[in-house]
């Protein structure tokens, strides 16, 4: 992993203009040509996987009526994808390292969609739970594998934009898919048709990955060992000896936006009296803001680093967390009616919602984790830890919503945690710059053959 400076040149004299399609190539890295198609394919696959996961969120009012369920059932069904993320995410990462990331993405992000389509045939809630549960085992594979691919394809000065572009494109695609699929909610069996449609799109996305994504060879700038970068369970302990990684693991319980996304449509239906198609359209407006949020966050994060050094990402993260906390009060605690105002508010809410991860968290992991532990870092933090925490929060919110109402639950499980997280991030000022420097020293030593 080379250590370059933005707008300058690396140690070999190669120009580094900051252009994502013209990044300096490292030994064994994927060629710059075709990166745009790869980003587009990965973004589409992520968007379709996320849409498959959110089918239950969108269609739950219909499923509730079809099978006579309570709000707690939404918590159970939505938590399935979170538990799958925790358990299957690391397993898919290991499979990708063993058999090839592209091949595994083709199977579990693509062909696995047949299980989602089959869930549309479920005659009762138990069968739906089983088939949908199997389906979401595949939808959780793309994130940890894609993050590892992007880390190999782009250098440190470009990763913020690369992560941001994938998330932004994914959000844009999801923004179109959401209301289109939600139109099926006008039919009582619309949730079944939605399952069929998303399962088919998932299969198509797998073929797009097969055609357009070029996987880098396992050789890297720091080693020709094909085992470099593989996910290893034993390496998780080593990761948490890095203070920044340990702190990132500690802050994940306070990142509760996944709970908001799960309950948004049902919140608008139950607490604000919206219909399912209208609520899904409003969610697409929120997603439109999030699409720009990821892209904006990628550029902001890279600018903050150039302007304030490594502490810049920490500063931006704190600004972001306070902004999300405050905007959640404006968007979720005030009834804006059904006019233009609510669409403006939700778009602005989405506009800041994803800045933190693309601008700060993901690039920080790449900056402090040794190259050979990068896959492990992403899988442990965002599949194992965050997946498990999100599953428990999602499960709890369904039953708490029945008791307290979704409006109060949104305040205590979204607004308050984000504000607390902003305070928590003061701890990174002491650890993160030191960890970046240590990793740069390790990388330089390995490249020089002295490590």
C-alpha positions in Angstrom: 0.0 0.0 0.0 1.7 3.2 -1.2 1.6 6.4 0.9 1.0 9.4 -1.4 0.1 13.0 -1.0 -2.9 14.5 -2.8 -2.2 16.7 -5.8 1.5 15.5 -5.8 3.4 12.5 -6.9 4.4 9.2 -5.3 7.9 7.9 -4.6 8.2 6.5 -8.1 7.4 9.9 -9.7 4.0 8.8 -11.0 1.5 11.6 -11.3 -1.4 11.6 -8.9 -4.1 14.0 -9.9 -6.8 12.6 -7.7 -8.7 11.3 -10.7 -10.5 8.0 -9.7 -9.9 6.5 -13.1 -6.3 7.4 -13.3 -5.0 6.4 -9.9 -1.5 5.0 -9.8 -1.4 1.3 -10.2 0.2 -1.0 -7.7 1.7 -4.4 -8.5 -1.2 -6.9 -8.8 -3.9 -4.1 -8.7 -6.7 -4.1 -11.1 -6.0 -1.9 -14.2 -7.5 1.6 -14.1 -9.4 0.9 -17.3 -12.9 -0.5 -16.5 -13.0 0.9 -13.0 -16.1 3.0 -13.8 -18.0 -0.1 -15.0 -16.9 -2.0 -11.9 -18.1 0.8 -9.6 -21.4 0.9 -11.4 -21.9 -2.9 -11.2 -21.0 -3.0 -7.5 -23.2 0.0 -6.7 -26.1 -1.7 -8.6 -25.6 -5.0 -6.7 -25.4 -3.2 -3.4 -28.6 -1.2 -4.2 -30.5 -4.3 -5.2 -29.3 -6.2 -2.1 -30.4 -3.3 0.1 -33.7 -3.1 -1.7 -34.2 -6.9 -1.1 -33.5 -6.3 2.6 -36.0 -3.4 2.7 -38.8 -5.2 1.0 -40.2 -6.2 4.4 -39.8 -2.6 5.6 -41.9 -1.3 2.7 -44.5 -4.0 2.4 -45.0 -4.8 6.1 -48.4 -3.1 6.4 -49.6 -5.4 3.6 -48.0 -8.5 5.1 -49.4 -7.5 8.5 -52.9 -7.5 7.1 -52.4 -10.7 5.1 -51.3 -12.8 8.1 -52.8 -10.8 11.0 -49.5 -9.7 12.6 -48.5 -7.1 15.2 -45.7 -4.6 14.9 -43.3 -7.0 16.8 -43.4 -9.2 13.7 -41.7 -6.4 11.7 -38.9 -6.4 14.3 -38.5 -10.2 13.9 -38.4 -10.1 10.1 -36.2 -7.1 9.8 -33.8 -8.4 12.4 -33.2 -11.5 10.2 -31.0 -9.5 7.8 -29.1 -8.0 10.7 -28.3 -11.4 12.2 -27.4 -12.7 8.8 -25.0 -9.8 8.4 -23.4 -10.6 11.7 -23.1 -14.4 11.0 -22.9 -14.8 7.3 -21.0 -11.6 6.5 -17.6 -12.9 7.8 -18.3 -16.4 6.3 -18.9 -14.9 2.8 -15.7 -12.9 3.2 -13.8 -16.1 4.0 -15.4 -17.8 1.0 -14.5 -14.8 -1.2 -10.9 -15.0 -0.1 -10.7 -18.7 -0.8 -12.7 -18.9 -4.1 -12.4 -15.4 -5.5 -14.4 -12.3 -4.6 -16.0 -12.0 -8.0 -17.2 -15.6 -8.1 -18.7 -15.3 -4.6 -20.5 -12.1 -5.4 -21.9 -13.6 -8.6 -23.4 -16.5 -6.6 -24.6 -14.9 -3.4 -25.3 -11.4 -4.5 -26.8 -12.6 -7.8 -28.1 -16.1 -8.2 -29.1 -16.2 -4.5 -32.0 -13.8 -5.4 -34.0 -16.9 -6.4 -34.7 -17.4 -2.7 -36.2 -13.9 -2.4 -38.4 -14.7 -5.4 -39.5 -17.9 -3.8 -40.5 -16.0 -0.6 -43.3 -14.4 -2.7 -45.0 -17.8 -2.9 -45.2 -18.2 0.9 -48.7 -19.4 2.0 -48.2 -18.4 5.7 -46.0 -16.3 7.9 -43.8 -19.2 9.0 -43.0 -20.2 5.5 -42.3 -16.5 4.6 -40.0 -16.2 7.6 -38.0 -19.3 6.5 -37.7 -18.4 2.8 -37.0 -14.7 3.4 -34.5 -15.7 6.1 -32.5 -17.8 3.6 -32.7 -15.1 1.0 -31.2 -12.4 3.2 -28.2 -14.7 3.9 -27.0 -13.8 0.4 -27.9 -10.1 0.5 -25.4 -9.4 3.2 -22.4 -10.5 1.2 -21.8 -7.6 -1.0 -20.8 -4.9 1.6 -17.7 -6.5 3.2 -16.5 -7.9 -0.1 -17.1 -4.7 -2.0 -15.3 -2.7 0.7 -12.2 -4.9 0.3 -12.3 -4.6 -3.4 -12.4 -0.8 -3.3 -9.5 -0.7 -0.8 -7.4 -2.6 -3.4 -8.5 -0.6 -6.3 -7.9 2.9 -4.9 -5.2 4.6 -2.8 -5.8 6.5 0.4 -6.3 9.9 -1.2 -9.1 8.5 -3.4 -10.8 6.0 -1.2 -13.2 8.5 0.3 -14.5 9.4 -3.2 -14.6 5.8 -4.3 -16.6 4.7 -1.2 -18.8 7.7 -1.7 -19.4 7.1 -5.4 -20.5 3.5 -4.7 -22.8 4.5 -2.0 -24.2 7.4 -3.9 -24.9 5.4 -7.1 -26.4 2.7 -4.9 -28.7 5.2 -3.2 -29.7 6.7 -6.6 -30.6 3.3 -7.9 -32.5 2.5 -4.7 -34.3 5.8 -5.0 -35.7 4.7 -8.3 -36.4 1.1 -7.2 -38.2 2.1 -4.0 -41.2 3.9 -5.4 -41.4 1.7 -8.5 -41.7 -1.5 -6.3 -44.0 0.3 -3.8 -46.6 1.0 -6.5 -47.4 -2.7 -6.2 -48.7 -2.0 -2.7 -52.0 -0.8 -4.3 -52.7 -4.5 -4.7 -53.1 -6.6 -1.5 -50.8 -9.2 -3.0 -48.3 -6.5 -4.1 -45.7 -7.7 -1.6 -45.6 -11.0 -3.5 -45.0 -9.3 -6.8 -42.3 -7.2 -5.1 -40.5 -10.4 -4.0 -40.6 -11.8 -7.5 -39.3 -8.6 -9.1 -36.4 -8.0 -6.6 -35.3 -11.7 -6.8 -35.1 -11.4 -10.6 -33.1 -8.1 -10.5 -30.7 -9.7 -8.0 -29.9 -12.5 -10.5 -29.3 -9.9 -13.3 -27.0 -7.9 -11.0 -24.9 -11.1 -10.5 -24.3 -11.4 -14.2 -23.3 -7.7 -14.4 -20.6 -8.4 -11.8 -19.5 -11.4 -13.7 -19.1 -9.3 -16.9 -17.8 -5.9 -15.7 -15.8 -6.4 -12.4 -12.2 -7.3 -12.7 -10.8 -8.7 -9.5 -7.2 -7.6 -8.6 -4.7 -10.4 -8.2 -3.9 -11.4 -4.6 -0.4 -10.0 -5.0 -0.2 -6.4 -3.6 2.4 -3.7 -3.2 3.3 -5.0 0.3 3.5 -8.7 -0.5 3.3 -11.4 -3.2 1.9 -13.8 -0.7 -1.6 -14.8 -2.0 -2.8 -15.0 1.6 -2.4 -11.2 2.1 -5.7 -9.6 2.7 -7.6 -12.8 3.5 -10.2 -12.8 6.2 -9.0 -14.7 9.3 -10.9 -15.1 12.5 -7.7 -15.3 14.6 -6.7 -11.9 13.3 -9.7 -10.2 14.9 -7.8 -10.1 18.2 -4.8 -8.4 16.6 -7.1 -5.8 15.1 -8.4 -4.6 18.4 -4.9 -4.0 19.6 -5.0 -1.0 17.3 -6.7 1.7 19.4 -8.6 3.3 16.5 -10.2 0.0 15.6 -11.1 -0.7 19.2 -12.8 2.8 19.4 -14.6 2.2 16.2 -16.0 -1.0 17.5 -17.1 0.8 20.7 -19.0 3.6 18.8 -21.1 1.2 16.6 -23.9 0.7 19.2 -24.5 4.5 18.8 -25.0 4.2 15.0 -28.7 3.5 14.9 -29.7 4.8 11.4 -30.3 1.2 10.3 -33.2 1.1 12.7 -34.6 4.3 11.2 -34.5 2.9 7.7 -36.2 -0.3 8.8 -39.2 1.4 10.4 -39.5 4.5 8.2 -42.4 3.4 6.0 -44.4 1.9 8.9 -43.7 5.0 11.0 -45.2 7.2 8.3 -48.2 4.8 7.9 -48.9 4.4 11.6 -47.8 7.7 13.1 -48.6 10.1 10.2 -51.5 8.3 8.4 -49.8 7.9 5.1 -50.5 5.1 2.5 -47.8 2.6 1.7 -47.0 3.9 -1.9 -46.9 7.5 -0.6 -44.7 6.6 2.3 -42.4 4.7 0.0 -42.2 7.7 -2.3 -41.2 9.9 0.6 -38.6 7.3 1.5 -37.2 7.6 -2.0 -36.9 11.4 -1.5 -34.9 10.6 1.7 -32.8 8.2 -0.4 -32.2 10.9 -3.0 -30.7 13.0 -0.3 -28.7 10.1 0.9 -27.3 9.5 -2.6 -25.9 13.0 -2.7 -24.9 12.7 1.0 -22.5 9.8 0.2 -21.0 11.7 -2.8 -20.7 14.9 -0.8 -19.2 13.1 2.1 -16.5 11.5 0.0 -15.3 14.9 -1.2 -15.7 16.6 2.1 -13.7 13.9 3.9 -10.8 14.1 1.5 -10.9 18.0 1.7 -10.9 17.9 5.5 -7.8 15.7 5.4 -6.0 18.1 3.1 -7.1 21.1 5.2 -6.7 19.8 8.8 -4.6 16.7 8.4 -5.7 13.3 9.8 -7.7 15.0 12.5 -9.9 16.4 9.8 -12.0 13.2 9.5 -12.6 13.3 13.2 -13.8 16.9 13.1 -16.1 16.2 10.2 -17.6 13.1 11.9 -18.5 15.1 15.0 -20.1 17.8 12.9 -22.0 15.1 11.1 -23.2 13.4 14.2 -24.6 16.6 15.8 -26.3 17.5 12.5 -28.0 14.1 12.2 -29.2 14.3 15.8 -30.7 17.7 15.4 -32.2 17.0 12.0 -33.8 13.8 13.3 -35.8 15.9 15.7 -37.0 18.2 12.9 -37.8 15.4 10.6 -39.3 12.8 12.9 -40.8 14.7 15.9 -42.7 17.3 13.9 -45.7 16.4 11.7 -45.1 18.3 8.5 -48.4 17.2 6.9 -48.4 15.8 3.4 -47.4 18.9 1.4 -44.2 20.0 -0.2 -42.6 20.9 3.2 -42.3 17.2 4.3 -40.5 16.3 1.1 -38.0 19.2 1.5 -37.4 18.2 5.2 -36.8 14.6 4.4 -34.5 15.4 1.5 -32.4 17.6 3.7 -32.4 14.9 6.4 -31.1 12.4 3.8 -28.5 14.9 2.5 -26.6 14.7 5.8 -27.5 11.1 6.8 -24.6 9.2 5.2 -21.7 11.7 5.2 -20.0 10.2 8.2 -19.4 6.6 6.9 -18.1 7.4 3.4 -16.2 10.5 4.5 -14.8 9.3 7.8 -15.3 5.8 9.1 -14.5 3.6 6.1 -11.4 5.6 5.0 -10.2 5.5 8.6 -10.4 1.8 8.8 -8.4 1.5 5.5 -5.8 4.0 6.9 -5.0 2.2 10.2 -5.5 -1.5 9.4 -2.6 -3.4 7.9 -3.2 -4.5 4.3 -3.2 -8.2 5.3 -5.9 -7.5 7.9 -8.2 -5.2 5.8 -10.8 -7.9 4.9 -10.9 -8.9 8.6 -11.3 -5.3 9.7 -14.3 -4.6 7.5 -16.0 -7.9 8.2 -15.6 -7.8 12.0 -16.6 -4.2 12.4 -19.5 -3.9 10.0 -20.8 -7.4 9.6 -20.1 -9.1 12.9 -20.4 -6.3 15.4 -22.6 -3.8 13.7 -24.8 -6.5 12.2 -25.4 -8.1 15.6 -26.1 -4.8 17.3 -28.5 -3.6 14.6 -30.3 -6.9 14.8 -30.9 -6.5 18.5 -32.0 -2.9 18.1 -34.3 -3.7 15.3 -35.9 -6.6 17.2 -36.3 -4.4 20.3 -37.7 -1.5 18.4 -40.7 -3.5 17.1 -41.8 -4.5 20.6 -41.0 -1.1 22.1 -43.0 0.5 19.3 -46.1 -1.4 20.4 -45.7 -0.1 23.9 -44.3 3.4 23.6 -45.3 4.3 20.0 -42.9 4.8 17.1 -42.5 8.5 17.6 -41.0 8.2 21.1 -38.9 5.2 20.0 -37.4 7.3 17.2 -36.3 9.9 19.7 -34.7 7.5 22.1 -33.1 5.1 19.6 -32.1 7.6 16.9 -31.7 11.2 18.2 -30.1 10.5 21.6 -27.5 7.9 20.4 -26.2 10.2 17.7 -25.7 13.1 20.1 -23.9 10.8 22.5 -21.7 9.5 19.7 -20.5 13.1 18.9 -19.1 13.3 22.4 -17.6 9.8 22.2 -15.6 10.8 19.1 -13.3 13.2 21.1 -11.4 10.0 22.0 -10.2 9.6 18.4 -8.1 12.8 18.5 -5.4 11.1 20.6 -5.4 7.7 18.9 -6.1 8.1 15.2 -3.2 10.3 14.0 -0.8 8.0 15.9 -2.3 4.9 14.4 -2.1 6.3 10.9 1.6 7.2 11.4 2.3 3.7 12.8 0.6 2.1 9.8 2.6 4.3 7.4 5.8 3.3 9.1 4.9 -0.4 8.8 4.0 -0.1 5.2 7.2 1.7 4.4 9.2 -0.9 6.2 7.5 -3.7 4.4 8.1 -2.1 1.0 11.7 -1.5 1.9 12.1 -5.1 2.9 13.1 -4.2 6.5 9.9 -5.3 8.3 
